[in-house]
Amino acid sequence: MDILALWEARKDISLEELRIALVEAGLTVSVAGLHRFFARRGMTRKKRLGMPSSKTAPTS
């Protein structure tokens, strides 16, 4: 299994989800190991959380 291909194919995958997919493919990895793998390549991706409702803007 190609780690980078899986990571690119699923833009919203978390490191834990990626780890599980790799375990299912027969590779034993840790989330920390995956983090180091991507950090050494200068690759980062953060999930964006939904923005909370504005308390000052009108809502109607």
PyMOL Python script that loads the backbone (N, CA, C, O; Angstrom):
from pymol import cmd

cmd.read_pdbstr("""\
ATOM      1  N   MET A   1       0.854  -1.182   0.000  1.00  0.00           N
ATOM      2  CA  MET A   1       0.000   0.000   0.000  1.00  0.00           C
ATOM      3  C   MET A   1       0.890   1.232   0.000  1.00  0.00           C
ATOM      4  O   MET A   1       1.851   1.316   0.765  1.00  0.00           O
ATOM      5  N   ASP A   2       0.571   2.171  -0.849  1.00  0.00           N
ATOM      6  CA  ASP A   2       1.318   3.414  -0.962  1.00  0.00           C
ATOM      7  C   ASP A   2       0.700   4.451  -0.024  1.00  0.00           C
ATOM      8  O   ASP A   2      -0.430   4.890  -0.242  1.00  0.00           O
ATOM      9  N   ILE A   3       1.432   4.842   1.011  1.00  0.00           N
ATOM     10  CA  ILE A   3       0.939   5.793   2.010  1.00  0.00           C
ATOM     11  C   ILE A   3       0.547   7.111   1.353  1.00  0.00           C
ATOM     12  O   ILE A   3      -0.525   7.650   1.626  1.00  0.00           O
ATOM     13  N   LEU A   4       1.403   7.622   0.498  1.00  0.00           N
ATOM     14  CA  LEU A   4       1.137   8.918  -0.129  1.00  0.00           C
ATOM     15  C   LEU A   4      -0.076   8.870  -1.052  1.00  0.00           C
ATOM     16  O   LEU A   4      -0.843   9.832  -1.116  1.00  0.00           O
ATOM     17  N   ALA A   5      -0.255   7.772  -1.759  1.00  0.00           N
ATOM     18  CA  ALA A   5      -1.412   7.643  -2.651  1.00  0.00           C
ATOM     19  C   ALA A   5      -2.710   7.630  -1.851  1.00  0.00           C
ATOM     20  O   ALA A   5      -3.690   8.267  -2.239  1.00  0.00           O
ATOM     21  N   LEU A   6      -2.717   6.909  -0.741  1.00  0.00           N
ATOM     22  CA  LEU A   6      -3.904   6.858   0.105  1.00  0.00           C
ATOM     23  C   LEU A   6      -4.190   8.227   0.700  1.00  0.00           C
ATOM     24  O   LEU A   6      -5.345   8.649   0.767  1.00  0.00           O
ATOM     25  N   TRP A   7      -3.156   8.912   1.127  1.00  0.00           N
ATOM     26  CA  TRP A   7      -3.289  10.246   1.722  1.00  0.00           C
ATOM     27  C   TRP A   7      -3.838  11.241   0.702  1.00  0.00           C
ATOM     28  O   TRP A   7      -4.681  12.074   1.036  1.00  0.00           O
ATOM     29  N   GLU A   8      -3.366  11.157  -0.530  1.00  0.00           N
ATOM     30  CA  GLU A   8      -3.837  12.060  -1.580  1.00  0.00           C
ATOM     31  C   GLU A   8      -5.255  11.706  -2.035  1.00  0.00           C
ATOM     32  O   GLU A   8      -6.037  12.594  -2.374  1.00  0.00           O
ATOM     33  N   ALA A   9      -5.584  10.430  -2.042  1.00  0.00           N
ATOM     34  CA  ALA A   9      -6.900   9.996  -2.510  1.00  0.00           C
ATOM     35  C   ALA A   9      -8.016  10.444  -1.573  1.00  0.00           C
ATOM     36  O   ALA A   9      -9.131  10.724  -2.011  1.00  0.00           O
ATOM     37  N   ARG A  10      -7.708  10.508  -0.291  1.00  0.00           N
ATOM     38  CA  ARG A  10      -8.713  10.913   0.699  1.00  0.00           C
ATOM     39  C   ARG A  10      -8.227  12.167   1.400  1.00  0.00           C
ATOM     40  O   ARG A  10      -7.525  12.091   2.408  1.00  0.00           O
ATOM     41  N   LYS A  11      -8.596  13.301   0.875  1.00  0.00           N
ATOM     42  CA  LYS A  11      -8.101  14.586   1.378  1.00  0.00           C
ATOM     43  C   LYS A  11      -8.485  14.849   2.834  1.00  0.00           C
ATOM     44  O   LYS A  11      -7.803  15.610   3.520  1.00  0.00           O
ATOM     45  N   ASP A  12      -9.556  14.237   3.310  1.00  0.00           N
ATOM     46  CA  ASP A  12     -10.018  14.511   4.666  1.00  0.00           C
ATOM     47  C   ASP A  12      -9.635  13.420   5.665  1.00  0.00           C
ATOM     48  O   ASP A  12     -10.154  13.410   6.782  1.00  0.00           O
ATOM     49  N   ILE A  13      -8.748  12.507   5.295  1.00  0.00           N
ATOM     50  CA  ILE A  13      -8.387  11.394   6.174  1.00  0.00           C
ATOM     51  C   ILE A  13      -7.527  11.885   7.345  1.00  0.00           C
ATOM     52  O   ILE A  13      -6.623  12.701   7.167  1.00  0.00           O
ATOM     53  N   SER A  14      -7.823  11.378   8.528  1.00  0.00           N
ATOM     54  CA  SER A  14      -7.010  11.704   9.701  1.00  0.00           C
ATOM     55  C   SER A  14      -5.859  10.699   9.790  1.00  0.00           C
ATOM     56  O   SER A  14      -5.871   9.663   9.126  1.00  0.00           O
ATOM     57  N   LEU A  15      -4.878  11.020  10.613  1.00  0.00           N
ATOM     58  CA  LEU A  15      -3.757  10.092  10.778  1.00  0.00           C
ATOM     59  C   LEU A  15      -4.233   8.763  11.361  1.00  0.00           C
ATOM     60  O   LEU A  15      -3.726   7.706  10.985  1.00  0.00           O
ATOM     61  N   GLU A  16      -5.191   8.807  12.265  1.00  0.00           N
ATOM     62  CA  GLU A  16      -5.718   7.565  12.849  1.00  0.00           C
ATOM     63  C   GLU A  16      -6.439   6.735  11.789  1.00  0.00           C
ATOM     64  O   GLU A  16      -6.277   5.516  11.744  1.00  0.00           O
ATOM     65  N   GLU A  17      -7.223   7.377  10.948  1.00  0.00           N
ATOM     66  CA  GLU A  17      -7.911   6.657   9.870  1.00  0.00           C
ATOM     67  C   GLU A  17      -6.903   6.076   8.884  1.00  0.00           C
ATOM     68  O   GLU A  17      -7.082   4.962   8.391  1.00  0.00           O
ATOM     69  N   LEU A  18      -5.857   6.820   8.599  1.00  0.00           N
ATOM     70  CA  LEU A  18      -4.804   6.337   7.711  1.00  0.00           C
ATOM     71  C   LEU A  18      -4.097   5.141   8.339  1.00  0.00           C
ATOM     72  O   LEU A  18      -3.806   4.158   7.656  1.00  0.00           O
ATOM     73  N   ARG A  19      -3.821   5.224   9.644  1.00  0.00           N
ATOM     74  CA  ARG A  19      -3.171   4.111  10.354  1.00  0.00           C
ATOM     75  C   ARG A  19      -4.026   2.848  10.259  1.00  0.00           C
ATOM     76  O   ARG A  19      -3.506   1.762  10.005  1.00  0.00           O
ATOM     77  N   ILE A  20      -5.322   2.987  10.459  1.00  0.00           N
ATOM     78  CA  ILE A  20      -6.229   1.834  10.398  1.00  0.00           C
ATOM     79  C   ILE A  20      -6.230   1.224   8.998  1.00  0.00           C
ATOM     80  O   ILE A  20      -6.192   0.002   8.853  1.00  0.00           O
ATOM     81  N   ALA A  21      -6.273   2.063   7.976  1.00  0.00           N
ATOM     82  CA  ALA A  21      -6.247   1.560   6.597  1.00  0.00           C
ATOM     83  C   ALA A  21      -4.955   0.808   6.318  1.00  0.00           C
ATOM     84  O   ALA A  21      -4.966  -0.210   5.626  1.00  0.00           O
ATOM     85  N   LEU A  22      -3.848   1.299   6.848  1.00  0.00           N
ATOM     86  CA  LEU A  22      -2.559   0.635   6.640  1.00  0.00           C
ATOM     87  C   LEU A  22      -2.484  -0.683   7.410  1.00  0.00           C
ATOM     88  O   LEU A  22      -1.918  -1.658   6.916  1.00  0.00           O
ATOM     89  N   VAL A  23      -3.051  -0.716   8.617  1.00  0.00           N
ATOM     90  CA  VAL A  23      -3.091  -1.964   9.396  1.00  0.00           C
ATOM     91  C   VAL A  23      -3.901  -3.011   8.638  1.00  0.00           C
ATOM     92  O   VAL A  23      -3.520  -4.181   8.587  1.00  0.00           O
ATOM     93  N   GLU A  24      -5.019  -2.588   8.048  1.00  0.00           N
ATOM     94  CA  GLU A  24      -5.847  -3.517   7.269  1.00  0.00           C
ATOM     95  C   GLU A  24      -5.099  -4.046   6.047  1.00  0.00           C
ATOM     96  O   GLU A  24      -5.401  -5.130   5.547  1.00  0.00           O
ATOM     97  N   ALA A  25      -4.120  -3.272   5.568  1.00  0.00           N
ATOM     98  CA  ALA A  25      -3.312  -3.697   4.420  1.00  0.00           C
ATOM     99  C   ALA A  25      -2.092  -4.499   4.858  1.00  0.00           C
ATOM    100  O   ALA A  25      -1.290  -4.923   4.025  1.00  0.00           O
ATOM    101  N   GLY A  26      -1.949  -4.710   6.185  1.00  0.00           N
ATOM    102  CA  GLY A  26      -0.859  -5.540   6.680  1.00  0.00           C
ATOM    103  C   GLY A  26       0.358  -4.788   7.182  1.00  0.00           C
ATOM    104  O   GLY A  26       1.379  -5.407   7.482  1.00  0.00           O
ATOM    105  N   LEU A  27       0.276  -3.461   7.280  1.00  0.00           N
ATOM    106  CA  LEU A  27       1.398  -2.675   7.800  1.00  0.00           C
ATOM    107  C   LEU A  27       1.103  -2.239   9.227  1.00  0.00           C
ATOM    108  O   LEU A  27       0.002  -1.772   9.520  1.00  0.00           O
ATOM    109  N   THR A  28       2.072  -2.386  10.109  1.00  0.00           N
ATOM    110  CA  THR A  28       1.914  -1.944  11.480  1.00  0.00           C
ATOM    111  C   THR A  28       2.614  -0.608  11.641  1.00  0.00           C
ATOM    112  O   THR A  28       3.837  -0.515  11.534  1.00  0.00           O
ATOM    113  N   VAL A  29       1.822   0.426  11.902  1.00  0.00           N
ATOM    114  CA  VAL A  29       2.362   1.775  12.067  1.00  0.00           C
ATOM    115  C   VAL A  29       1.657   2.454  13.232  1.00  0.00           C
ATOM    116  O   VAL A  29       0.585   2.031  13.663  1.00  0.00           O
ATOM    117  N   SER A  30       2.280   3.515  13.732  1.00  0.00           N
ATOM    118  CA  SER A  30       1.663   4.309  14.790  1.00  0.00           C
ATOM    119  C   SER A  30       1.293   5.677  14.230  1.00  0.00           C
ATOM    120  O   SER A  30       1.810   6.095  13.194  1.00  0.00           O
ATOM    121  N   VAL A  31       0.397   6.366  14.923  1.00  0.00           N
ATOM    122  CA  VAL A  31       0.032   7.721  14.518  1.00  0.00           C
ATOM    123  C   VAL A  31       1.262   8.618  14.586  1.00  0.00           C
ATOM    124  O   VAL A  31       1.474   9.446  13.701  1.00  0.00           O
ATOM    125  N   ALA A  32       2.077   8.459  15.632  1.00  0.00           N
ATOM    126  CA  ALA A  32       3.295   9.266  15.765  1.00  0.00           C
ATOM    127  C   ALA A  32       4.254   8.998  14.608  1.00  0.00           C
ATOM    128  O   ALA A  32       4.880   9.923  14.091  1.00  0.00           O
ATOM    129  N   GLY A  33       4.367   7.752  14.208  1.00  0.00           N
ATOM    130  CA  GLY A  33       5.230   7.407  13.082  1.00  0.00           C
ATOM    131  C   GLY A  33       4.742   8.033  11.786  1.00  0.00           C
ATOM    132  O   GLY A  33       5.543   8.512  10.984  1.00  0.00           O
ATOM    133  N   LEU A  34       3.424   8.030  11.577  1.00  0.00           N
ATOM    134  CA  LEU A  34       2.865   8.672  10.390  1.00  0.00           C
ATOM    135  C   LEU A  34       3.094  10.178  10.433  1.00  0.00           C
ATOM    136  O   LEU A  34       3.401  10.793   9.412  1.00  0.00           O
ATOM    137  N   HIS A  35       2.945  10.768  11.614  1.00  0.00           N
ATOM    138  CA  HIS A  35       3.180  12.207  11.759  1.00  0.00           C
ATOM    139  C   HIS A  35       4.617  12.543  11.374  1.00  0.00           C
ATOM    140  O   HIS A  35       4.857  13.500  10.637  1.00  0.00           O
ATOM    141  N   ARG A  36       5.566  11.764  11.867  1.00  0.00           N
ATOM    142  CA  ARG A  36       6.980  11.998  11.524  1.00  0.00           C
ATOM    143  C   ARG A  36       7.223  11.799  10.031  1.00  0.00           C
ATOM    144  O   ARG A  36       7.964  12.567   9.417  1.00  0.00           O
ATOM    145  N   PHE A  37       6.608  10.779   9.448  1.00  0.00           N
ATOM    146  CA  PHE A  37       6.741  10.501   8.017  1.00  0.00           C
ATOM    147  C   PHE A  37       6.355  11.729   7.191  1.00  0.00           C
ATOM    148  O   PHE A  37       7.084  12.134   6.286  1.00  0.00           O
ATOM    149  N   PHE A  38       5.202  12.314   7.513  1.00  0.00           N
ATOM    150  CA  PHE A  38       4.735  13.476   6.762  1.00  0.00           C
ATOM    151  C   PHE A  38       5.524  14.732   7.112  1.00  0.00           C
ATOM    152  O   PHE A  38       5.818  15.538   6.230  1.00  0.00           O
ATOM    153  N   ALA A  39       5.870  14.912   8.376  1.00  0.00           N
ATOM    154  CA  ALA A  39       6.623  16.100   8.791  1.00  0.00           C
ATOM    155  C   ALA A  39       7.987  16.141   8.117  1.00  0.00           C
ATOM    156  O   ALA A  39       8.439  17.212   7.711  1.00  0.00           O
ATOM    157  N   ARG A  40       8.643  15.007   7.992  1.00  0.00           N
ATOM    158  CA  ARG A  40       9.960  14.958   7.343  1.00  0.00           C
ATOM    159  C   ARG A  40       9.881  15.322   5.867  1.00  0.00           C
ATOM    160  O   ARG A  40      10.875  15.733   5.268  1.00  0.00           O
ATOM    161  N   ARG A  41       8.715  15.172   5.293  1.00  0.00           N
ATOM    162  CA  ARG A  41       8.520  15.527   3.885  1.00  0.00           C
ATOM    163  C   ARG A  41       7.908  16.917   3.729  1.00  0.00           C
ATOM    164  O   ARG A  41       7.601  17.353   2.620  1.00  0.00           O
ATOM    165  N   GLY A  42       7.736  17.603   4.858  1.00  0.00           N
ATOM    166  CA  GLY A  42       7.157  18.946   4.825  1.00  0.00           C
ATOM    167  C   GLY A  42       5.689  18.962   4.450  1.00  0.00           C
ATOM    168  O   GLY A  42       5.179  19.963   3.947  1.00  0.00           O
ATOM    169  N   MET A  43       5.011  17.853   4.695  1.00  0.00           N
ATOM    170  CA  MET A  43       3.602  17.722   4.313  1.00  0.00           C
ATOM    171  C   MET A  43       2.723  17.840   5.551  1.00  0.00           C
ATOM    172  O   MET A  43       2.856  17.064   6.497  1.00  0.00           O
ATOM    173  N   THR A  44       1.834  18.810   5.533  1.00  0.00           N
ATOM    174  CA  THR A  44       0.903  18.972   6.640  1.00  0.00           C
ATOM    175  C   THR A  44      -0.490  19.173   6.075  1.00  0.00           C
ATOM    176  O   THR A  44      -0.667  19.668   4.962  1.00  0.00           O
ATOM    177  N   ARG A  45      -1.452  18.786   6.852  1.00  0.00           N
ATOM    178  CA  ARG A  45      -2.847  18.997   6.483  1.00  0.00           C
ATOM    179  C   ARG A  45      -3.631  19.026   7.779  1.00  0.00           C
ATOM    180  O   ARG A  45      -3.559  18.094   8.580  1.00  0.00           O
ATOM    181  N   LYS A  46      -4.365  20.076   7.980  1.00  0.00           N
ATOM    182  CA  LYS A  46      -5.186  20.179   9.177  1.00  0.00           C
ATOM    183  C   LYS A  46      -6.648  20.129   8.770  1.00  0.00           C
ATOM    184  O   LYS A  46      -7.059  20.710   7.766  1.00  0.00           O
ATOM    185  N   LYS A  47      -7.412  19.423   9.572  1.00  0.00           N
ATOM    186  CA  LYS A  47      -8.847  19.405   9.326  1.00  0.00           C
ATOM    187  C   LYS A  47      -9.414  20.741   9.783  1.00  0.00           C
ATOM    188  O   LYS A  47      -9.040  21.266  10.832  1.00  0.00           O
ATOM    189  N   ARG A  48     -10.310  21.275   8.986  1.00  0.00           N
ATOM    190  CA  ARG A  48     -10.944  22.538   9.345  1.00  0.00           C
ATOM    191  C   ARG A  48     -12.227  22.236  10.104  1.00  0.00           C
ATOM    192  O   ARG A  48     -13.062  21.445   9.666  1.00  0.00           O
ATOM    193  N   LEU A  49     -12.357  22.882  11.243  1.00  0.00           N
ATOM    194  CA  LEU A  49     -13.559  22.719  12.039  1.00  0.00           C
ATOM    195  C   LEU A  49     -14.589  23.741  11.591  1.00  0.00           C
ATOM    196  O   LEU A  49     -14.237  24.801  11.073  1.00  0.00           O
ATOM    197  N   GLY A  50     -15.838  23.428  11.788  1.00  0.00           N
ATOM    198  CA  GLY A  50     -16.890  24.375  11.452  1.00  0.00           C
ATOM    199  C   GLY A  50     -16.768  25.635  12.293  1.00  0.00           C
ATOM    200  O   GLY A  50     -16.384  25.580  13.461  1.00  0.00           O
ATOM    201  N   MET A  51     -17.090  26.740  11.705  1.00  0.00           N
ATOM    202  CA  MET A  51     -17.012  28.007  12.424  1.00  0.00           C
ATOM    203  C   MET A  51     -18.245  28.165  13.301  1.00  0.00           C
ATOM    204  O   MET A  51     -19.355  27.853  12.870  1.00  0.00           O
ATOM    205  N   PRO A  52     -18.061  28.651  14.541  1.00  0.00           N
ATOM    206  CA  PRO A  52     -19.221  28.891  15.398  1.00  0.00           C
ATOM    207  C   PRO A  52     -20.037  30.071  14.860  1.00  0.00           C
ATOM    208  O   PRO A  52     -19.512  30.918  14.138  1.00  0.00           O
ATOM    209  N   SER A  53     -21.304  30.119  15.213  1.00  0.00           N
ATOM    210  CA  SER A  53     -22.168  31.211  14.783  1.00  0.00           C
ATOM    211  C   SER A  53     -21.656  32.524  15.340  1.00  0.00           C
ATOM    212  O   SER A  53     -21.165  32.584  16.467  1.00  0.00           O
ATOM    213  N   SER A  54     -21.772  33.565  14.551  1.00  0.00           N
ATOM    214  CA  SER A  54     -21.363  34.894  14.993  1.00  0.00           C
ATOM    215  C   SER A  54     -22.342  35.392  16.044  1.00  0.00           C
ATOM    216  O   SER A  54     -23.556  35.262  15.883  1.00  0.00           O
ATOM    217  N   LYS A  55     -21.815  35.958  17.112  1.00  0.00           N
ATOM    218  CA  LYS A  55     -22.675  36.472  18.174  1.00  0.00           C
ATOM    219  C   LYS A  55     -23.069  37.920  17.905  1.00  0.00           C
ATOM    220  O   LYS A  55     -23.982  38.438  18.547  1.00  0.00           O
ATOM    221  N   THR A  56     -22.386  38.589  16.954  1.00  0.00           N
ATOM    222  CA  THR A  56     -22.680  39.994  16.691  1.00  0.00           C
ATOM    223  C   THR A  56     -23.420  40.214  15.381  1.00  0.00           C
ATOM    224  O   THR A  56     -24.056  41.255  15.219  1.00  0.00           O
ATOM    225  N   ALA A  57     -23.365  39.301  14.464  1.00  0.00           N
ATOM    226  CA  ALA A  57     -24.016  39.474  13.164  1.00  0.00           C
ATOM    227  C   ALA A  57     -25.492  39.099  13.254  1.00  0.00           C
ATOM    228  O   ALA A  57     -25.859  38.187  13.995  1.00  0.00           O
ATOM    229  N   PRO A  58     -26.334  39.799  12.502  1.00  0.00           N
ATOM    230  CA  PRO A  58     -27.765  39.434  12.498  1.00  0.00           C
ATOM    231  C   PRO A  58     -27.961  38.042  11.892  1.00  0.00           C
ATOM    232  O   PRO A  58     -27.234  37.646  10.982  1.00  0.00           O
ATOM    233  N   THR A  59     -28.931  37.321  12.396  1.00  0.00           N
ATOM    234  CA  THR A  59     -29.152  35.950  11.938  1.00  0.00           C
ATOM    235  C   THR A  59     -30.430  35.792  11.138  1.00  0.00           C
ATOM    236  O   THR A  59     -30.782  34.670  10.773  1.00  0.00           O
ATOM    237  N   SER A  60     -31.136  36.874  10.855  1.00  0.00           N
ATOM    238  CA  SER A  60     -32.395  36.733  10.112  1.00  0.00           C
ATOM    239  C   SER A  60     -32.273  37.074   8.658  1.00  0.00           C
ATOM    240  O   SER A  60     -33.256  36.997   7.921  1.00  0.00           O
TER     241      SER A  60
END
""", "prot")
cmd.dss("prot")
cmd.show_as("cartoon", "prot")
cmd.util.cbc("prot")
cmd.orient("prot")
